[in-house]
Amino acid sequence: MIPATCPDRSTDEVGLREDKRHLLDQAQLPDEVELHAEPGRLVVQATRRPRTGWAEAARAMSEARHDGLLDEPTGTRFDRKEWDWR
């Protein structure tokens, strides 16, 4: 464990005075991390990318035939009057 200090508790800024690269490397974390609080500790974890795992989930839904529409498609005024269906 490496001691760290929080420079100013009166601001909303989060900045720990420590060699962050060393700590991130030790924890095998990328440069971009998420920080959240739990009772008695701060937790730093790798940032999750939006839609991570969606492709695999979509494949699994398709294989299980759970990827159909929930409602019947409904046409719009544009579909009925303006769109040229050829």
N, C-alpha and C positions, 0 to 999 in steps of 0.2 A: 504494500500500500504506500502510495506517495501522498503526503499531505498537500492540500491545496487551500487557497484562501479565496473568498468571494470579496472583491474589492469594495463594493458599495451596495449594501442591502436596501438602500432607500430608493433604488431605481428599478425599473422593469428589465434592465439589461441582465443577461446571463453571460458571465465571463469568468472562468476560473483561471487563476494564474498558475499555470503548470504547463509542462511540455505535452500539449494535447496530442501531437503526432505520435509520441512515444506511447501514450496511453491507448490511443486508437489502434496502433500497431499491436500492442500487447493483447488487446481484446479482439483483434482481427476484425475491426470495424472500419467501414469506409469513412471518407471525409464528411459526408452528410449523415447526421444522426438525429434522432428524436430524443428529447429529454422530458421525463415526467416524474412527478413526485409520488412516493408512497410513504406511509408513516415511517419516519426515521431514516429515509434514504432517498437519494435521487437516482433514477434509473436511466441509463443511456443505452439506446439500442439503434440498430441500423434502421434507416428510414425505409419504410415500405413504399414501393412504387405503386401509383394508382393502377388498378386493374391487374395487379400481379396475380397470376393463376387463373385468369378468366378464360384463356384459350383452352386449358386443360378441363376446366369446369364445363365449358360449352361442348367439348368433345364427349365428355362423360354423359351430359344430358342428351346429346344426339344419340349415342349408343343405347341409352335407356329409353329412347323415344319420348323424352320429356321436354322436347324443344318446340312443340306445336304452339300455335296461337291460342291464347286464352279466350278471346272473343272473336266472333265472325268479323271479317273486314267490312268496313262501311265506306261507301263512296262519299265524296264531297261534291258540292255544287260545281267546283272546277272540273272534277272527273266527269260529271254528267253533261255539262254544257260547254265547256271550253276545250277540254282535252280532245285531241283528234286521235282516236284509237284506230290504227291501221292494221 
